[in-house]
Amino acid sequence: MAESASAPEAKPASVHEAAPSAEDSPFEAAPAPSPSNPEVAGLLDYVGEPAAVRPSTVPRFGLAAARVTAVSGRRATVRFRRGAVVEVELASEVDPKLVRLAERERQLVLVDCSPDEPPCLIGVLQTRLPEVVTLRAAEVEIDASRSLTLRSGRAGLRLRADGEVELVGSRISAASRGLMRLVGRVLRLN
């Protein structure tokens, strides 16, 4: 029996967000696909409309990347990739200084978008290798079990677990504002 070409298949109701109407979105809605296989039709309903026809919305569930636009206390204003701008709370483990740094360096942050709770900023994403790494703390401790090497061009410093310290450079300068002591069982100069 031949199918009628004049009556298109009806698209089943979607569990997810309905397509925006012309009043809600500046984009025209794409025509609904009408595959003959019902399994494919269900899959298309799950996937929903293409991203180009969706208005700027806040993700409704899961984790989403965003960019920080402002930080005030333990709250931040973020812009999601689809354009929605939302004020979110910082998770208790997140340091506001780190979020301010992410804002200055235009790094992405990770926002938890649970359906039952307001969005919450849970961390900063590292998306590129830094040009400059700055460590600021009251104390910095680096512990290497065998060897620690600091190197820049033709200069280097190596500390070994057996106590040997090796300093190499084309020119080495040492200065002290107070007493400078060189102590050793044997001192050899050249």
BAKOL-599591 format. One record per atom (N, C-alpha, C, O): residue in one letter; x negated, y, z negated. Coordinates in steps of 0.02 Angstrom, whole numbers, padded with zeros to 5 digits, always signed. Last residue first. Layout:
N
AXYZ/...
This chain:
190
N-04495+01334-02063/N-04529+01316-02001/N-04574+01259-02016/N-04608+01234-01972/L-04495+01309-02228/L-04482+01363-02180/L-04525+01350-02119/L-04586+01354-02123/R-04427+01206-02346/R-04473+01207-02289/R-04452+01263-02243/R-04395+01263-02220/L-04423+01165-02512/L-04400+01215-02463/L-04450+01216-02407/L-04510+01226-02419/V-04371+01038-02619/V-04422+01058-02569/V-04389+01109-02524/V-04333+01099-02499/R-04268+01047-02708/R-04330+01014-02730/R-04386+01034-02684/R-04443+01045-02706/G-04192+01210-02711/G-04200+01143-02683/G-04264+01113-02708/G-04310+01149-02726/V-04107+01358-02692/V-04133+01309-02740/V-04136+01242-02705/V-04088+01220-02674/L-04095+01520-02669/L-04107+01460-02629/L-04141+01411-02676/L-04197+01422-02697/R-03985+01649-02709/R-04030+01597-02734/R-04035+01542-02682/R-03985+01520-02654/M-03960+01817-02718/M-03955+01760-02672/M-04007+01709-02695/M-04066+01725-02700/L-03868+01935-02812/L-03923+01887-02811/L-03910+01833-02759/L-03855+01805-02757/G-03764+02034-02708/G-03796+02022-02773/G-03854+01974-02762/G-03886+01974-02709/R-03725+02038-02582/R-03721+02101-02618/R-03753+02095-02687/R-03768+02145-02720/S-03812+01956-02453/S-03781+01951-02519/S-03780+02019-02551/S-03829+02056-02548/A-03818+01872-02296/A-03824+01934-02335/A-03788+01924-02401/A-03738+01887-02405/A-03885+01797-02154/A-03857+01787-02221/A-03868+01851-02260/A-03922+01880-02257/S-03872+01741-01987/S-03884+01797-02034/S-03852+01779-02100/S-03798+01749-02102/I-03938+01657-01853/I-03902+01649-01916/I-03922+01707-01962/I-03981+01720-01973/R-03925+01619-01686/R-03950+01669-01732/R-03907+01664-01795/R-03846+01667-01791/S-03878+01502-01634/S-03934+01534-01599/S-03964+01590-01641/S-04023+01606-01633/G-03850+01372-01757/G-03830+01431-01720/G-03890+01461-01684/G-03947+01446-01703/V-03793+01259-01880/V-03829+01268-01817/V-03802+01331-01783/V-03742+01343-01781/L-03806+01173-02029/L-03784+01236-02000/L-03826+01250-01938/L-03887+01253-01942/E-03759+01038-02124/E-03797+01058-02065/E-03766+01121-02036/E-03706+01122-02020/V-03775+00952-02271/V-03743+01010-02240/V-03788+01032-02182/V-03848+01044-02192/E-03746+00801-02354/E-03787+00837-02305/E-03745+00893-02274/E-03688+00882-02254/G-03666+00724-02435/G-03693+00786-02463/G-03734+00826-02414/G-03755+00881-02431/D-03603+00615-02380/D-03663+00600-02420/D-03696+00663-02448/D-03747+00658-02481/A-03503+00672-02302/A-03484+00644-02367/A-03545+00629-02411/A-03540+00630-02472/R-03554+00828-02227/R-03546+00755-02228/R-03533+00730-02298/R-03551+00763-02347/L-03513+00964-02131/L-03519+00941-02200/L-03507+00866-02199/L-03456+00843-02174/R-03573+01073-02010/R-03550+01005-02023/R-03565+00989-02096/R-03621+00999-02121/L-03547+01205-01903/L-03560+01187-01972/L-03532+01118-01983/L-03474+01105-01969/G-03606+01295-01758/G-03570+01241-01792/G-03592+01232-01864/G-03648+01249-01883/A-03611+01377-01600/A-03621+01378-01672/A-03580+01323-01705/A-03526+01306-01681/R-03579+01388-01468/R-03643+01356-01483/R-03658+01357-01558/R-03714+01338-01578/G-03407+01378-01491/G-03459+01389-01440/G-03523+01351-01459/G-03522+01290-01465/S-03381+01329-01647/S-03359+01382-01602/S-03416+01396-01554/S-03467+01423-01574/R-03331+01215-01772/R-03371+01228-01713/R-03339+01285-01673/R-03278+01288-01666/L-03345+01119-01914/L-03317+01181-01888/L-03361+01201-01830/L-03422+01205-01837/T-03314+00959-01977/T-03352+00999-01929/T-03312+01061-01910/T-03254+01056-01891/L-03335+00841-02100/L-03295+00900-02081/L-03339+00943-02036/L-03394+00961-02056/S-03326+00667-02135/S-03362+00724-02108/S-03314+00779-02090/S-03258+00766-02068/R-03253+00575-02223/R-03319+00561-02194/R-03358+00623-02174/R-03416+00631-02194/S-03137+00631-02279/S-03170+00576-02314/S-03240+00561-02287/S-03282+00537-02325/A-03100+00799-02306/A-03115+00748-02255/A-03155+00693-02289/A-03203+00707-02325/D-02993+00924-02348/D-03026+00865-02376/D-03036+00813-02320/D-02988+00788-02291/I-02974+01088-02382/I-02979+01041-02327/I-03020+00983-02353/I-03075+00992-02377/E-02874+01208-02457/E-02917+01150-02469/E-02915+01105-02408/E-02861+01085-02386/V-02850+01369-02507/V-02849+01326-02448/V-02898+01269-02461/V-02956+01282-02476/E-02749+01466-02614/E-02805+01421-02606/E-02796+01381-02543/E-02740+01361-02527/A-02650+01556-02579/A-02691+01571-02637/A-02754+01528-02635/A-02808+01552-02654/A-02649+01583-02400/A-02626+01548-02460/A-02671+01570-02518/A-02724+01600-02507/R-02640+01578-02232/R-02638+01624-02288/R-02610+01586-02347/R-02554+01560-02345/L-02714+01551-02080/L-02694+01518-02142/L-02696+01570-02197/L-02747+01602-02208/T-02677+01568-01912/T-02695+01604-01973/T-02669+01565-02033/T-02610+01548-02036/V-02726+01542-01751/V-02698+01508-01810/V-02723+01545-01871/V-02784+01553-01881/V-02688+01599-01592/V-02723+01613-01654/V-02688+01576-01710/V-02627+01578-01715/E-02612+01537-01495/E-02674+01569-01475/E-02718+01581-01535/E-02779+01574-01531/P-02531+01377-01520/P-02543+01446-01538/P-02609+01472-01511/P-02657+01434-01505/L-02438+01285-01402/L-02499+01289-01442/L-02513+01362-01458/L-02508+01405-01414/R-02259+01281-01423/R-02319+01294-01384/R-02379+01295-01431/R-02372+01304-01491/T-02156+01257-01509/T-02145+01240-01438/T-02205+01254-01394/T-02204+01239-01335/Q-02103+01211-01661/Q-02164+01232-01627/Q-02158+01209-01555/Q-02155+01149-01542/L-01959+01269-01743/L-01988+01223-01694/L-02052+01252-01666/L-02055+01311-01648/V-01911+01278-01912/V-01939+01313-01854/V-01971+01262-01808/V-02006+01217-01831/G-01755+01233-01996/G-01826+01231-01982/G-01846+01271-01921/G-01803+01295-01884/I-01620+01249-02023/I-01656+01198-02062/I-01731+01195-02046/I-01767+01158-02079/L-01484+01352-02042/L-01551+01349-02013/L-01594+01303-02055/L-01603+01314-02114/C-01319+01301-02020/C-01372+01311-02069/C-01440+01303-02034/C-01451+01253-01999/P-01144+01339-01992/P-01211+01323-01967/P-01265+01342-02017/P-01259+01392-02052/P-01025+01279-02117/P-01052+01331-02073/P-01122+01312-02050/P-01157+01274-02084/E-00951+01113-02102/E-00987+01165-02139/E-01012+01219-02091/E-01018+01207-02031/D-00895+01016-02022/D-00860+01034-02084/D-00892+01091-02122/D-00863+01116-02171/P-00980+00994-01913/P-00912+01017-01900/P-00876+01041-01963/P-00832+01083-01958/S-01145+01065-01917/S-01098+01013-01940/S-01027+01038-01930/S-01014+01098-01939/C-01274+01108-01848/C-01206+01129-01834/C-01158+01072-01853/C-01134+01036-01809/D-01426+01165-01895/D-01381+01108-01905/D-01310+01134-01898/D-01287+01176-01937/V-01551+01231-01792/V-01490+01246-01831/V-01447+01183-01834/V-01433+01151-01783/L-01717+01276-01777/L-01670+01220-01772/L-01612+01234-01819/L-01621+01246-01879/V-01791+01404-01675/V-01774+01375-01739/V-01723+01320-01728/V-01690+01317-01676/L-01928+01457-01570/L-01861+01429-01579/L-01853+01402-01650/L-01901+01381-01681/Q-02019+01612-01581/Q-02016+01539-01583/Q-01943+01517-01592/Q-01902+01555-01618/R-02062+01745-01577/R-02011+01721-01530/R-02010+01645-01525/R-02002+01617-01470/E-02139+01798-01675/E-02174+01761-01622/E-02127+01731-01571/E-02148+01695-01526/R-02042+01858-01758/R-02095+01899-01728/R-02127+01864-01669/R-02141+01896-01618/E-01966+01743-01794/E-01934+01799-01759/E-01987+01841-01723/E-01978+01858-01665/A-02061+01669-01862/A-02031+01640-01801/A-01997+01695-01760/A-01998+01694-01698/L-02080+01755-01970/L-02136+01742-01925/L-02110+01714-01858/L-02134+01733-01805/R-01955+01741-02030/R-01975+01807-02004/R-02033+01800-01954/R-02035+01835-01904/V-01965+01607-02066/V-01914+01626-02016/V-01930+01695-01988/V-01919+01707-01928/L-02066+01614-02161/L-02077+01573-02102/L-02027+01592-02047/L-02045+01593-01988/K-02002+01690-02258/K-02061+01717-02225/K-02076+01679-02160/K-02096+01709-02111/P-01900+01605-02307/P-01882+01660-02263/P-01941+01692-02227/P-01933+01718-02172/D-01924+01432-02305/D-01951+01495-02331/D-01932+01552-02283/D-01947+01547-02223/V-01809+01304-02334/V-01840+01347-02284/V-01861+01413-02315/V-01821+01447-02348/E-01737+01232-02426/E-01807+01214-02417/E-01845+01262-02371/E-01906+01260-02368/S-01606+01278-02416/S-01643+01294-02476/S-01718+01280-02469/S-01759+01311-02502/A-01574+01348-02253/A-01574+01290-02299/A-01619+01307-02358/A-01666+01346-02350/L-01499+01504-02225/L-01560+01465-02224/L-01553+01407-02273/L-01528+01416-02329/E-01348+01532-02132/E-01384+01531-02195/E-01447+01488-02187/E-01447+01441-02148/V-01318+01637-01989/V-01323+01572-02022/V-01360+01579-02088/V-01397+01627-02098/E-01220+01722-01874/E-01260+01730-01935/E-01258+01662-01971/E-01205+01633-01981/V-01236+01710-01696/V-01204+01690-01759/V-01250+01705-01817/V-01311+01700-01811/V-01199+01724-01529/V-01239+01753-01583/V-01201+01741-01648/V-01143+01759-01655/A-01206+01625-01383/A-01170+01642-01443/A-01218+01669-01496/A-01271+01640-01507/G-01284+01581-01274/G-01270+01652-01282/G-01234+01672-01345/G-01232+01731-01361/R-01326+01455-01261/R-01267+01472-01221/R-01246+01544-01234/R-01195+01567-01207/R-01430+01449-01354/R-01446+01449-01283/R-01387+01468-01239/R-01396+01496-01185/F-01393+01565-01489/F-01397+01499-01459/F-01410+01504-01385/F-01402+01558-01356/R-01470+01674-01595/R-01436+01671-01530/R-01448+01602-01501/R-01505+01581-01491/V-01445+01719-01768/V-01477+01680-01716/V-01436+01683-01652/V-01375+01693-01654/T-01484+01799-01915/T-01441+01802-01856/T-01479+01767-01800/T-01536+01783-01786/A-01495+01732-02080/A-01527+01752-02017/A-01474+01755-01962/A-01425+01718-01964/R-01518+01742-02257/R-01475+01736-02199/R-01512+01761-02137/R-01555+01804-02142/R-01585+01774-02371/R-01581+01703-02353/R-01531+01691-02297/R-01504+01636-02290/G-01638+01928-02313/G-01634+01885-02371/G-01636+01812-02350/G-01682+01790-02316/S-01615+01933-02150/S-01599+01974-02208/S-01590+01928-02268/S-01539+01893-02273/V-01672+01941-01985/V-01674+01903-02049/V-01660+01952-02105/V-01689+02007-02107/A-01630+01922-01811/A-01637+01963-01871/A-01637+01918-01932/A-01608+01864-01932/T-01641+01829-01710/T-01640+01900-01690/T-01647+01946-01750/T-01666+02004-01742/V-01710+01674-01668/V-01692+01720-01722/V-01695+01791-01695/V-01743+01811-01663/R-01637+01558-01558/R-01690+01607-01567/R-01667+01657-01620/R-01610+01681-01618/A-01608+01379-01567/A-01586+01449-01562/A-01646+01494-01572/A-01700+01471-01592/A-01551+01213-01541/A-01606+01261-01541/A-01577+01331-01532/A-01529+01341-01495/A-01454+01107-01646/A-01459+01151-01587/A-01518+01198-01596/A-01532+01221-01651/L-01383+00952-01694/L-01437+01001-01702/L-01442+01042-01638/L-01436+01015-01583/G-01206+00923-01726/G-01274+00905-01708/G-01323+00960-01722/G-01308+01008-01758/F-01065+01018-01662/F-01095+00966-01704/F-01166+00953-01680/F-01184+00968-01623/R-01032+01131-01588/R-00986+01109-01640/R-01015+01054-01685/R-00990+01044-01740/P-01123+01277-01542/P-01117+01204-01540/P-01075+01181-01599/P-01081+01207-01655/V-01031+01419-01499/V-01075+01390-01549/V-01068+01315-01543/V-01012+01290-01540/T-01026+01482-01331/T-00996+01452-01391/T-01050+01427-01437/T-01107+01416-01417/S-00986+01569-01191/S-01037+01563-01242/S-01004+01539-01307/S-00961+01573-01334/P-00884+01458-01087/P-00901+01523-01115/P-00955+01514-01168/P-00968+01458-01189/R-00929+01351-00952/R-00913+01358-01023/R-00928+01428-01046/R-00980+01457-01028/V-00973+01334-00825/V-00905+01359-00833/V-00885+01367-00906/V-00829+01387-00921/A-01102+01286-00832/A-01093+01351-00801/A-01022+01378-00812/A-01013+01438-00810/A-01098+01155-00882/A-01117+01210-00927/A-01102+01278-00898/A-01089+01325-00935/P-00950+01067-00826/P-01020+01087-00819/P-01035+01148-00862/P-00990+01188-00877/E-00838+00989-00947/E-00851+01035-00892/E-00926+01048-00886/E-00962+01042-00935/G-00862+00818-01003/G-00831+00883-01003/G-00851+00924-00943/G-00878+00898-00894/V-00900+00690-01045/V-00951+00738-01027/V-00923+00808-01026/V-00957+00855-01047/Y-00774+00630-01063/Y-00820+00635-01119/Y-00873+00688-01106/Y-00890+00727-01151/D-00722+00633-00934/D-00687+00670-00987/D-00733+00681-01047/D-00732+00734-01077/L-00812+00548-00872/L-00811+00618-00852/L-00775+00660-00904/L-00794+00717-00917/L-00773+00428-00934/L-00841+00454-00945/L-00844+00528-00927/L-00875+00567-00963/G-00644+00412-00881/G-00654+00421-00954/G-00721+00450-00970/G-00727+00491-01015/A-00678+00394-00746/A-00636+00451-00765/A-00643+00464-00839/A-00648+00522-00859/V-00746+00274-00753/V-00784+00334-00734/V-00744+00396-00755/V-00773+00445-00778/E-00640+00190-00783/E-00696+00194-00830/E-00737+00257-00816/E-00760+00290-00863/P-00553+00200-00672/P-00532+00230-00736/P-00589+00236-00786/P-00588+00281-00828/N-00600+00243-00511/N-00617+00197-00565/N-00599+00229-00632/N-00627+00282-00648/S-00574+00349-00426/S-00525+00294-00426/S-00538+00246-00484/S-00493+00210-00504/P-00592+00518-00487/P-00619+00455-00462/P-00566+00400-00467/P-00520+00404-00508/S-00572+00668-00476/S-00520+00616-00479/S-00547+00551-00451/S-00527+00530-00396/P-00624+00814-00566/P-00639+00757-00523/P-00584+00704-00529/P-00554+00697-00583/A-00547+00974-00562/A-00556+00912-00600/A-00572+00855-00552/A-00537+00847-00502/P-00638+01116-00503/P-00582+01069-00497/P-00598+01004-00532/P-00655+00980-00531/A-00703+01231-00626/A-00715+01184-00570/A-00654+01138-00564/A-00623+01122-00615/A-00646+01394-00661/A-00650+01324-00682/A-00659+01281-00620/A-00627+01292-00569/E-00745+01538-00642/E-00689+01498-00618/E-00699+01427-00640/E-00755+01401-00637/F-00793+01642-00780/F-00809+01595-00727/F-00746+01560-00704/F-00698+01552-00743/P-00759+01716-00888/P-00769+01753-00826/P-00784+01707-00767/P-00789+01731-00710/S-00629+01648-00990/S-00695+01643-00961/S-00701+01684-00898/S-00654+01687-00858/D-00498+01668-01033/D-00550+01656-01083/D-00620+01662-01054/D-00666+01680-01090/E-00419+01680-00918/E-00421+01737-00964/E-00479+01731-01013/E-00508+01781-01034/A-00431+01557-00860/A-00460+01614-00824/A-00465+01674-00870/A-00511+01715-00862/S-00473+01442-00994/S-00428+01470-00944/S-00462+01529-00911/S-00515+01551-00933/P-00593+01310-01016/P-00569+01378-01029/P-00523+01402-00974/P-00532+01385-00915/A-00548+01141-01049/A-00581+01189-01004/A-00552+01258-01018/A-00492+01264-01030/A-00552+01086-01221/A-00520+01093-01156/A-00556+01145-01115/A-00591+01189-01141/E-00663+00985-01315/E-00640+01051-01298/E-00611+01055-01228/E-00641+01029-01180/H-00617+00810-01322/H-00662+00867-01333/H-00628+00931-01309/H-00571+00930-01287/V-00526+00722-01279/V-00532+00729-01351/V-00572+00792-01367/V-00562+00823-01419/S-00420+00761-01141/S-00487+00753-01168/S-00486+00763-01243/S-00449+00805-01269/A-00298+00674-01048/A-00313+00725-01099/A-00381+00710-01130/A-00397+00653-01144/P-00337+00630-00877/P-00315+00614-00945/P-00336+00668-00993/P-00385+00704-00982/K-00278+00710-00733/K-00337+00700-00776/K-00313+00685-00846/K-00272+00722-00873/A-00186+00632-00606/A-00185+00676-00665/A-00246+00659-00707/A-00262+00600-00716/E-00229+00631-00433/E-00224+00595-00497/E-00225+00645-00554/E-00261+00694-00551/P-00127+00726-00317/P-00191+00707-00347/P-00180+00673-00414/P-00129+00683-00447/A-00025+00696-00189/A-00020+00698-00262/A-00087+00677-00292/A-00103+00618-00293/S-00054+00684-00053/S-00028+00748-00077/S-00026+00752-00154/S-00026+00807-00181/A-00092+00560-00015/A-00145+00609-00019/A-00120+00674-00050/A-00161+00715-00072/S-00038+00407-00081/S-00018+00472-00055/S-00074+00523-00067/S-00099+00529-00122/E-00109+00252-00030/E-00098+00303-00081/E-00079+00368-00048/E-00102+00383+00007/A-00032+00109+00044/A-00074+00169+00051/A-00056+00219-00003/A+00002+00228-00020/M-00042-00059+00000/M+00000+00000+00000/M-00044+00062+00000/M-00090+00066-00041/
